[in-house]
Amino acid sequence: MDKQKQLPFYLYTGQFISSPNTSIIGVIGEGVVLPCHVAADNIPEIFSVQWIFHEQSQKITVSRYDGKKKKEEQDERYQGRTEFFHSEFRAGNMSLHLKNVRSSDKGSYTCVVSFNDTYHDVLIELHVTAKGGVPSIFLRSHMKQGIGLTCHAAGWFPKPEVIWLDGQGQVRKELSTTKMTVMPAGLYSVVTSMNLKPGSDMEVSCRIVNNLLNTTSESRVLISDIFFPSISKWLIAFLVMLCLSMVLIFTVFSKLRSDHKKTVSSEGDKAKNRAAKSKLKKRFGRLKAELRFWEAWSHAVPIAVNPDCRVLELQVPGAPDVESNASEPAGLNAPSTVPVLVGKEGFAAGKHYWEVEVGQQQDWVLGVVREKGRQEEEGTLPGEDCWALHRSQGEIFSSEGGRRIEKQQMSSSVIGVLLDLEEGQVSFYEAEQMGVMVRMPVKLGKEPAEKFYPFLSKRQGTLTPLIRPVLIPVPLKLP
């Protein structure tokens, strides 16, 4: 073999030119060209070109072309996957087109060209790679000590690099474990896990890196604070204002007592003191009620209802039956079917607040209904899984499942609803007055498919109550 082939880039022998020790990259499932070029003044018709694959100690003839017999031969494992550029032979192009690259094609190939009783060869190194699918992040487990996250991706080659990142794109400090397994096609499946601790950055990214192709694939999730129960910032603000109010009350009482000792006690003075105390207590009660309302409002969520009408079976006085034209109100013990619109999205945990605009309408029903899986979008909703507020002939009633209806009073045209699945209760508010109307306890089940859906009654024309958009509040940042 001619030693001149060890020159750094191109080889000149007078009749042969090639690029020695070339490395190329082939993508699995696609085609790649193994380059080999000959430069000669005249390439005869009788010549041969042979591509050889070096597999450990074996040499496998991938494909061979005999110019004398005009015949091309292939190894059985490469059958139908190789092709010469026959029309470019006279121009010196002896390259081989390898189709549908496999992981097993990785390795060294030699191109051997011979004519006029001389032969020359060139070595080609084929690197095989594949960019797999987008990684998926799953919640593996939830404990007080943290959340277990698992990232899975498949179809990568060679073994990729796995990186967990935070919201700023920095590598996370948490320890992670990674396992890679070989799939039937020779590609790698990657499973990596980490534990996210409370107080750390809740934005998590899983990045898979193919260093050979210099490409990445990444998925990003934002973990909700609901998985890390903590003291609400609105509750902190409420406690601070409560303490200040207590100090104010104590100061007023002390001053009243001091003034009472310095002046002659009289019935008129005592009456004034009682009136002042009563007024102060009312203001304090009003302050607590408003703080509770604003805390509920901080959990506002957007609500969209399904336009398809459902039927709710509910014990409400005066509820019109969809199958009856009777104008007289039904009795308390006679369940009525009420046409309702049910929310598209249900809730299984946390606190959620929304508002319904009822205006001056005299008959309506709104509230929360529980459904255990929504396989069927039609059918009657059972009343025992319903927590509702109902207005009939100008009077307000509350219904706790199948319990007896209790009369309420109302002067507001907007009703606020707070579904609190942490404390297990549904609260109805006069949104414009910022006062609670009624609270109903909710017994939470243990079924994972159980969800709670907002609903409101469906009436003809413009008489249907409307979901009123609520500005989603920005979280309060305390120093």
N, C-alpha and C positions, 0 to 999 in steps of 0.2 A: 504493500500500500504506500502510496506516495506521501512522504513526510511533509511536503509543502502544504498539506491540508491542515496543518496545525497553525497556520497564520491566523491572526486575531479576528479578521472579519470576513474577507472574501478570498477565495481560493482560485488561483490561475494555473492551469496546466497546459495552456495553449489551446485546448479544446473544451475545457470544462470550467464552469464557474458556479459556485454554490455558497450558501451561508452556513458555516459549520456551527454545531452546538446551539441550534436555535430552540428556544422555548416558546410554546404557544399555549393558549387556553381554549378549551372546548367546554361548551355548556351542555349539560345532560339534556337529552331530548332534542337537541338541535344539531346542525351540521357544522363541520370544521374542515378546513383545507390544510393538509400537511404539505408544506412547500418544498419543492425540489426543482431546480432550474439548471439547464445545460446550455452553454454557449459554445458553438462550434461553427466553423465556416460552412460545413456541409454535414448534416446528420443523415446517415444512410437510412434506407428503408428497413434494413435488417439490423435491429437493435433489440435490446431487452431492458425492462425496468422491473424492479422487484422491491416491494416494501415488506420489511421484516419487523415483527414485534418481539421485543426481548422480555420474556416472562420468566423471571428468576433465572434458572439455568437452561431454559428452553428457548428456542428460536422458532417463531411461528410465522409462516409466510402469509401475510395478510392478503395481499393481492399481487399478481404477476402478469405482465404482458409480454408476449413473445411476438416480435415484429415479423419474424420469418413465417410463423404459422397464423399470424393475425388472430391470435387467440388470447383471451384473458381468463385467468383462473383465480378463485377466491377460496380462502379457508372457510369451513362450514360455519364457524361462529361469526364470521363477517359476511355471510351470504346475503346479498341484496343490500349491503350497507356501504359498499365502496364503489368508486367510479373514477376512471382516468379521464383526462381532458384530451380525447383522441384528436380532435381538430387542431390542437395546439402542440402536438408532438414535434412537428417539424420546426416549430419556433422554440423548442427546447423546454417546454413546460411538462415536467414529469411529476407534477404534484398529484396528490391523491385526495379526493373528496370523501371524507368519512361521514356518513349520515347517521342520524339518531344516536348520538354519543351516549355511551353507558359509563357507569362508574368504573367498570372493569377495564375500560379502554385506557385508563391512566398508565403511563409508562414511557419507555424509550422506543423509538422507531428509527429504522435505518433505510434510507433510499439508496439502492444500488443500481447504477446505470452502466451498461456495457455495450460497446460497439467497436469495430476495427481491432479486435483482439485486445482491447483495454477496458478496464472498468474503474469506476470511482464511486465513492459512497459519501453520504452525509448523515449525521445523527440529529434527530429531532426529538425533543422532550415534550410530551403532551401532558398538560395539567388539566384535570377534569374538575368542574365545579357546577354548583346549582344553587340558585336563590329560591328558598322555600316560601311557604305561605306567611301571611301576616300573623304575628303572635297573638294569642288570646290570653287574657288575664281573668282568673277565676278567684272568688272568695272561698278559700279552703276551710277556714274555721274562724270562729269569733269568740274570743275570751276577754276577760277583764284586762289581762296582761297585754293584749294586742290582737291584731287580725292577721291570720295566715293567708298569704297570697301565693297563687301558683300561676306560672306563665308557661304556655305550651305552644310549640311551633314544630312543623314537620316539613320534610322535603328539602333539607339543606345538605350541601356537600362542598368541601370536606367539613370536618367538625367546626361549627361556627363558634364565635365568641359571644357570651351572654353577659349583658350589663343591665343592672337596675339603676334608674336615675330618679332624681327628685324634680320638683317643679321648676328649678333653675337650670336643669340639664346637667347637674353635678352627680357624680357617682355616689350612690347611697352608702352609708356606713354600716347598715345592718348586714349581718352574716346571711349568706344564701347557700343553698345546696343545689347542684345541677347534675342531672342524669341524662346521658345520651345513649340511645339505642339505635341499632341498625334496622332499617325497614327492609321488606323483601326486595325492593329494587336497588338496595345498596345505599340509599339515602339515610340521613340521620333524622331522628325524632328527638326533640329537646324538651325536657321538663325541668324547670327551675322554680324553687320555692324560697320565700323569705317571710319573716315575721315583722309586721308593722306595729310599732309600739305607740301608745297614746302620747300625744304631745309632739310627735314628729310631723314632718311635711306630709300632708294628706294627698298630694299629687304624686302619682307613681307612674313610671314608664318602664316598660320592658323592651330592650333593644337587642336584636339579633344581628351580628356583624359577620359578613363574609369577607375576610381579609384578602382573599385571592382576587375577587371581583371588585373589592373596595366599595361594597354596597351594604346598606343596612335596611332593616325593616323594624318598625316600632309601633307599639300600642301604648296608649296613655289612659289612665283612669283617675278620677277624683273621688276619694273616699269621703262620704258624708259624715258630718259630726254626730249623726244619729247613732253610729256604731260605737262612739265613745261618749256615753252619757256624762255630762258635767253640769256644773251650776250655771244656769242661764244668766247671761249678762243683764237681761231685763229684770231677773229676780234680784240680782245684786243692786241694780238701781232702785228697785222697789224697797229693798231692805234699808238702803241708805236714807231714802226719803221717809221711811217709816220711823227710823231712829230720830231724824230731825223733827218729825212731827211729835214724837213722844217728848222730846226735849222742850218743844214749844208748849205742849199741853202742861207739862210739869211747871214751866216758868209762869204760865198764866195762872194756874191753880195756886202757886206760891204767892204770886202778887195779890190775888184775890183774898187769900187767907190773911196776908199781911195788912191789906187795906181794911179787912173786916175787924182785925184786932185794934186798929188805930181809930176807927170810927164807931159811933154808937150804932149797935145793931138795931135794925128795924125790919118790919115785914116787907117794906118796899125794897130795901137793900137785898134781902134774901131772894126776893122774886127776880131782881135784876141779875143776881149771881147765877140763879138756876137757868135763866134764859141765856146768859152768856155761855154757861157750860153746855147747855143743849145745842146751841148754835155751833159751838166748837166741835162737839161730837159729830154733828151732822156733816160739817166740813171735812172732818177727818175720815168719816165713812165714805163720803163722796170721793175723796182723794184715793182711798184704797180701791174703790170700784173702778175708777178711771185707770189706775195703774194695772189692775187685772185685765181690763179691756185692751190696753196698749200691749201688754204681754201676749195676749191672744192674737192681736193684730200682727205682731212680729212673726207669726207663723203663717202668714197669708200665702196661698198657692193659687195658680190659675186653674179654673174649672171649665171644662167643655162638656156639654151634655149630648147624648146620642139622640138624633132627631126621631128615631123610632120610638113610638109610644109603648110603654109597658103598663100593666095593671097591678095595683097594690091593694091587697085586702087589709083594711084598717077599720078599727072601731072608732069612728068619729061621728059626732052628732051632726046631722044635716049634710053629710057627704053625699053628693049625687052619684047614684049607681049608673054605670055605663050601660047596663042592660035594662034600666027602668026609666020611665018618664015621670015618676012621682015627684011632686014638688015639695011634699012634706018632709021634714028632717027625719032621719032614722033615729031610733032609740039608742041608748048607750050600749046595749047588749046585742044590737043587730049590726054585724060587720057589713061594711059597704066596700065596693070595689071602686077605686079612684084611679083614673088615667094619670100617669106620671111620666116624666122624662128623667132618665137615670144617667149619671155621669159616665163618661167614657173611661176614666181612670179610677181605679180603686186604691185604697190605702190599707196596708197591713201593719204599720208601725209608725210611731212618731206623733207629732201634733200638726194639724192642718186646719186653716181658717179660711172661710170664704163668705161672701155676702150675697143676699138675694133681695132684689128690689120688688116689693109687693105693692107699692103705692097706696091707694085708698081702697083697694079691692076688699070685698066683704067675705069672700070664700076662697081659701087656698090651703094647700098642705105642702110642707117642705121638711127636710130633715136628712137622716142617714138610714140606709138599709144595708143589712149584712147578707152577703151571698157566699156560699161555699163552693167556689169554682163557677165559672161562667161558660159552661159548655153550651148552654142553651140561651139564646138571646130573647126568646119569647116565653110566655107563660106568666102566671100570677105570682107576684112576690108575697111571701107570707108576712102577716102583720106582726108575728111574735119576734121577728128579727128586724124591727123598725123602731126608730126613735124619732118622733115627729112633733112638729108644732103645727096646729091647725086653727084656722079662723073660719067660723061659721056664723053667718048673720050678725057680723060685727063683734062677736065674742071670741076670745082666744082660749085654746085648750092645749094641754100637753099630753102626749101619749108615750108611756114607757113600756114598749112591747105590748103585751096584752093587759097591762094594768088599767085601773080605772082612770078616766080622764079628769084632769084638774083644771079649773078655770083660771085664766091669767088676764092681765090688763096690758094694753099697749097703746102708745101714741106715736110710734115711729113708722116710717114707710120703708125702712131698710132693716132687714134681719141679718145679723151676723151669726155664723155657725162655727163652733170650735169643736173639732173631733180630736179628743185627747186620748190616744191609745197608750200613753205612758201611765196616766192616772186612772184610765178606764172610765171615761165619762164624756157625754156630749152636752155642750153648753150653748144656749141661744141668747143673743144679745140684741138690745135696741141700739143699732150701730150709731145713729145720730145722737142718742142720749148717752152713749157709752156706759150703759148699765145692763147687768145680766137679768134675763127674764126667768129662766129656769135651767137647772142642771139635772141631767138624767144619768144614772150609773149604767155602765156597759159591762156585761160579763163577757170577758174575752175567752174564746175557745182555744184549743191547742192544735187545730187542724192547719197545716201550712198553706192550704189553698183558700183560707178564709180571708175575705177582704170586705172593706166598708166603702160604699159608694154614695155620693151625694144624690139627692133627688128633689124634684119640685113638681107640683101638680101641672097638668096640661089642660088648658081651657081654650075655648074658641076665640079666634081673633086676637085682639090686643089684651085680653084679660089674663093671659098666662104670665106668672111671675118671671122675672129675668135675672140671670146671673149678672151681678154688678162687678165689673173689673176692679180689683183691689191692687193698688200700687205695692209691688213686692218690696218690703223694707230692706234697707242696707243694714247689716249687723252693727250693733253699737260697739264702738271700740273704747274701752276704758283704759286709762293710763295704768 
